[in-house]
Every structure is written in C-alpha cells, then in structure tokens.
Amino acid sequence: MKGTCITLKLNTLGVAHKIIEEKVKKGDFCIDATAGRGHDTVFLTELVGEEGRVIAFDIQQDAVDSTRALLQEKGYQDRVEVFLDSHSNMDQYAEENTVDCITFNFGYLPGGDHNIFTTPATSIPAIEKGLKLLKQGGLMSLCVYYGGDSGFEEKDALMEYFRTIDSKQYTVLITEFANRPNNPPIPVFILKQI
C-alpha cells in the first residue's frame, strides 16, 4: 500500500500557503493586506469558498488592476473586494475579532517600480491593527522580502517589532532558510491565542 505524499514548495510562499491552508476553511473571513499581483487573494478566495469573504488592499493602481484581472479570469470578481488603500487602514473595513486570516507580503510589487515598497511606517501599524482584527485562534502570515535595492531597513524593524508582541496574547514564529543565498524571504506566522 502506497502512502500519500503532500507536495510542498520549499520556498517562502510555499511554506506560508501550507500553513494557511491548514488553518483557513470554507466560510472564513480573510484579508490580503498586500494584494500585489493577486495570487494570495485568489488563494484565500479558493480556501474560503462562496460562503466566505475576502478583502484585499494595495496602494498601487497597477496592483489593484492586476488583482482584479486575475479574479476576473478565475471567475471570482463578485466574491472579493479590492481596495486602492494602505494596509494600515484595514481597520476601517473590518471589525475587531472578526478575521480568520491576514496575509502580508512585504517588499515591492513583482514586476513593478522598485522605488515603491512597503516601509515600517505603515507596515508596523498595519500589523498592530491586524492583530486586533484577528479572531481568537486567527492566523497572520507575513512574508518578509528584502535585499537588493530595498527592504533591509524594513526587515530589521519588523524583526525587532515581532519580538515585542505580547506573548500572553500571540505566538510569533519566525522561520528562515539558513543555507539559501541572496537574502531569501523570511516567513513569519502570528497566531492569536485562544
């Protein structure tokens, strides 16, 4: 008798998606805090199904347009709200203790202008607001992309900030690829205690 083998992409996004997939279920409410090209938005939409709800944010019109186009291609355009707004304003779109999962991809828009990227000035307030929005048992997935021409300042600020999050209310898991070259992205997970 053959055993089953779960395929896991051994990269930052693959690890994040595996953890999210274990946690998010049909009917859940999720936020993609950094919509980018829409791949996480689609992923969350597929997990929550028609009964669930997904909202996504990005500050770049190009990202919002890309996300909406991908949703349209998949037939999900009526199931997701995509906002041209900063992730630091997500608390204007959701109530405290109502969200099951929030995803972040810090850095710049893939294929976009490398002079426009996330910064600690908005990212840390967005995380703080997101932590309040999460339900008990809710998950926050944060992929920290850095290196190249941007991101070291944000990475350092985020890593310092993660260590200050109240351990009585949240568990923070910082993972890393120890033997990968060229500043591999860092997957981080925050679970709100039950």
C-alpha positions in Angstrom: 0.0 0.0 0.0 1.4 3.4 -1.0 1.4 6.3 1.3 0.2 9.7 0.3 2.8 12.4 -0.3 2.0 16.1 0.3 3.9 18.3 -2.1 5.2 21.4 -0.6 7.1 24.1 -2.5 10.1 24.7 -0.3 10.1 28.5 -0.7 8.7 31.2 1.5 5.3 31.4 -0.3 5.0 27.6 -0.4 5.6 27.4 3.4 3.1 30.2 4.0 0.4 28.7 1.8 0.8 25.3 3.5 0.3 26.8 7.0 -2.6 29.0 5.8 -4.2 26.0 4.0 -4.2 24.1 7.3 -5.9 26.9 9.1 -8.4 28.6 6.7 -11.7 26.8 6.0 -14.9 27.4 4.0 -16.9 30.4 5.2 -13.9 32.2 6.8 -13.2 35.9 6.5 -9.7 36.7 5.2 -7.7 39.8 4.4 -4.9 40.1 1.8 -3.2 43.2 3.2 -0.8 43.5 0.2 -2.6 42.3 -2.9 0.3 42.7 -5.3 -0.5 40.6 -8.4 -3.5 38.9 -6.7 -2.1 35.4 -6.2 -2.7 35.4 -2.4 -6.1 37.0 -2.9 -7.1 34.2 -5.3 -5.6 31.5 -2.9 -7.6 32.9 0.0 -10.8 33.1 -2.1 -10.5 29.5 -3.1 -10.0 28.4 0.5 -13.0 30.3 1.9 -15.3 29.3 -0.9 -18.5 31.0 -1.9 -19.6 31.2 1.8 -16.5 33.1 2.8 -15.3 36.7 2.4 -12.0 38.1 1.2 -10.9 41.8 1.0 -7.6 42.9 -0.4 -5.6 46.2 -0.3 -2.8 47.7 -2.3 -1.6 51.3 -2.6 -0.7 50.9 -6.3 -3.3 51.1 -9.0 -1.3 48.6 -11.1 -1.6 46.1 -8.3 -5.3 46.6 -7.8 -5.8 46.3 -11.6 -3.7 43.1 -11.7 -5.6 41.6 -8.8 -9.0 42.4 -10.3 -7.9 41.0 -13.7 -6.8 37.7 -12.1 -10.0 37.5 -10.1 -12.0 38.1 -13.3 -10.0 35.4 -15.1 -10.8 32.9 -12.3 -14.5 34.0 -12.1 -14.1 35.3 -8.5 -14.7 39.0 -9.2 -18.0 39.1 -7.4 -16.6 37.3 -4.3 -13.8 39.7 -3.4 -13.5 43.4 -2.6 -10.2 45.0 -3.7 -9.4 48.5 -2.4 -6.8 51.0 -3.5 -5.8 51.9 0.0 -3.0 51.3 2.5 -2.9 48.1 4.6 -2.6 50.4 7.6 -6.2 51.4 7.1 -7.6 47.9 7.2 -9.4 48.6 10.5 -11.8 50.8 8.5 -13.0 47.8 6.6 -13.3 45.1 9.3 -14.3 44.9 13.0 -12.1 43.7 15.8 -12.1 39.9 16.4 -13.8 39.1 13.1 -11.0 38.0 10.8 -9.7 34.4 10.5 -6.5 35.1 8.5 -4.5 38.0 7.3 -1.7 37.8 4.7 1.2 40.2 4.1 4.0 40.2 1.5 6.4 43.0 2.4 8.7 44.5 -0.2 7.9 45.8 -3.7 5.3 44.8 -6.4 6.7 42.0 -8.5 7.5 43.4 -11.9 6.7 46.9 -10.6 8.6 50.0 -9.7 11.3 49.1 -7.2 11.2 52.7 -5.8 7.8 51.9 -4.3 7.9 49.4 -1.5 6.4 48.8 1.9 8.0 50.6 4.9 7.9 50.2 8.7 6.0 53.5 8.9 2.9 51.8 7.6 3.7 48.1 7.9 4.0 48.0 11.7 0.8 50.0 12.3 -0.9 47.6 9.8 0.3 44.6 11.7 -0.9 46.1 15.0 -4.3 46.8 13.6 -4.5 43.3 12.0 -3.7 41.7 15.3 -6.8 43.3 16.8 -8.9 42.3 13.8 -8.0 38.6 14.2 -10.4 36.3 16.0 -9.0 34.2 18.8 -7.2 31.3 17.0 -6.8 33.5 13.9 -3.6 33.5 11.9 -1.4 36.2 10.4 1.1 35.2 7.7 3.9 37.6 6.9 6.4 37.1 4.1 9.3 39.5 4.5 11.0 40.1 1.2 14.2 42.2 1.5 17.6 42.7 -0.2 18.5 44.1 -3.5 17.7 47.8 -3.7 15.2 47.9 -0.8 14.0 46.3 2.3 16.8 45.9 4.8 15.5 48.7 7.0 12.0 47.3 7.0 13.3 43.7 7.6 15.3 44.9 10.7 12.4 47.0 12.0 9.9 44.1 11.6 12.2 41.5 13.2 12.7 43.8 16.2 9.0 44.6 16.4 7.9 40.9 16.3 9.9 40.2 19.4 7.9 42.8 21.3 4.4 41.3 20.6 2.7 40.3 23.8 3.4 36.6 24.3 0.3 36.2 26.5 -2.0 37.1 23.5 0.0 35.9 20.5 2.5 33.3 19.4 5.1 34.6 16.9 7.1 32.1 14.8 9.9 33.4 12.7 11.4 30.9 10.3 14.3 31.2 7.9 16.1 29.4 5.1 19.6 29.0 6.7 21.5 27.9 3.6 19.9 29.9 0.8 21.9 32.6 -0.9 20.9 36.2 -1.8 18.7 37.2 1.2 15.9 34.7 1.0 12.5 36.0 2.2 11.5 35.2 5.7 8.2 33.5 6.5 6.7 34.7 9.8 3.5 33.5 11.4 1.5 35.0 14.3 -1.3 33.1 16.0 -3.8 34.8 18.2 -4.2 32.8 21.4 -7.5 31.1 22.2 
